[in-house]
Amino acid sequence: MQRAQIVVVKLGTSVLTGGTDKLDKAHMVELVRQCSELKKQGHQVVMVSSGAVAAGREQLTKPCGRSVIDKQMLAAIGQGQLIHIWQSLFALFGINVGQMLLTRADLEDRDRYLNARDTLTALLNHDVVPIINENDAVATSEIKVGDNDNLSSLVAILANADKLLLLTDQEGLFTSDPRKDANAQLIEQVSHIDDELRQLAGGSGTSLGTGGMATKLQAADIARRAGVEVVIAKGAGKNVILNCMSEQLPGTRFLKLAAPRDGRKKWLLAGPKSNGQIVIDDGATTAIKRQGASLLAKGIRAAKGEFYRGDLIDLVDLNFQLVARGVVRFNSLEVDKIKGCHSSEIINLLNFDYGAEVIHRDDLVLF
């Protein structure tokens, strides 16, 4: 018997509407039935549900535009309707649900991140299915995660999930766009995400949603680094959720990587956006990637962008490829002054010293 797992199921707008401008409630109840079966098997289920804007549009009697304000209004109207539908459908199977609305700000702040994690854990412990969406009615571009694909990867980290199912209108990741190329082949398994693979992913698949295959690839990359297996599959497929739990699963499977054990490092993967870059030389790149070293001033070539002490910044190599992300102990001007210098020289250059490390290994997560 398969061991109990925490499974995050992300449902895109195209899955919930069947490509129309209204929610497909018949298909929604089928998805709920499969989630109910997962719970009978001993698994715990978390749902990340799109569809608030579509639900809101369905409620209006006159046409509405597609500006940010219009979408926020529709989300305000539709979010209550969407959770009511999910609540009614899960109740058919005797399952309670709980709603969580998140923004990036809830994930960037360490205390709010921990509060969200505790709420999510409490819901699961009480056998409640959390239904999560971005708080689109109030979120602005500065605090939006941006799409429910990436939100679902962050939720998977919050929930300490085993598996993330990204259900969409495509069967998975293909060697080329299957809508344009009849010879496109499904990629059944991915163990490494590189630039070539990213080039296979295009923009938004439909006018109804905000995410395309590119955002799903981003989400998969984040989640797998936190030790979560990811599957991209067609949400309209028969028993798709149940089949994703089997060995003969549909779609594309992304193999998980070794997860950081430290909860703070998982937060670095899930939460804050990078506020800048530090370019590091080959020696520092090797030391950080293979020896678990901290970042010292000696290995720094340049500071890019404006950042402050305590900000999360990206470390990139000489080819500007992302190496790691971490919390910096100096601001961008100070890093620019001490780059290439020995640690013992810092106090003479700055007249103060926050320590020998520009970023300590405990505040660093590898990419």
Protein Blocks (a to p, Z undefined) as FASTA:
>chain_A
ZZdddddddddfklmnnopabdcfklmmmmmmmmmmmmmnopacddddehklmmmmmmpm
bdcdfbfklmmmmmmmmmmmmmmmmmmmmmmnopacddddddfklmmpmklmmmmmmmmm
mmmmnopacdddddfklpcfklggoiaklmmmmmmmmnopabdcdddfbfbdcfbdfklm
mkbccdfbdfbdcfklmmmpccdfbfkbmbdfklmmmmmmmmmmnopacddddfkbghkl
mmmmpmkbghjddddddddfblklmmmmmmmccfbdcdddfklmmmmmmnopacdfklpm
bdedjddehiacddddfkopafbdcddfbdfklmmmmgoiafklmmmmnopaebjbfbdf
klcccZZ
